[in-house]
């Protein structure tokens, strides 16, 4: 799956994202609105991850 598909179907993927990263709120997911950079930024903020760690986690999530 690629990010364009996720971005286009963000409402369907929000639940999956929240299962993976439970600290993200519905409001934050609405703000992210399918933007990968915003998702990675929120992961950095909420989980104290580096930019590279957040990117790696999103990549692993995409592969699953």
SULWODA-V172747 format. One record per pair of residues at least 24 apart in sequence whose C-alpha atoms are under 10 Angstrom apart, sorted by sequence separation. I is the first residue (numbers start at 0). J is the second residue. D is the distance in whole Angstrom. If there is no record, write none. Layout:
I_J_D + I_J_D
//
This chain:
8_32_10 + 9_33_5 + 22_46_8 + 6_31_10 + 7_32_9 + 8_33_8 + 9_34_9 + 20_45_9 + 6_32_7 + 7_33_7 + 20_46_9 + 5_32_10 + 6_33_4 + 5_33_7 + 6_34_7 + 4_33_9 + 5_34_9 + 6_35_8 + 3_33_9 + 5_35_9 + 2_33_8 + 3_34_10 + 2_34_9 + 3_35_10 + 2_35_7 + 19_56_10 + 19_57_10 + 16_57_10 + 19_60_8 + 16_60_9 + 15_60_10 + 2_57_10 + 2_58_10 + 5_61_9 + 1_58_10 + 2_61_8 + 0_60_10 + 1_61_7 + 0_61_6 + 1_62_9 + 0_62_7 + 0_63_9
//
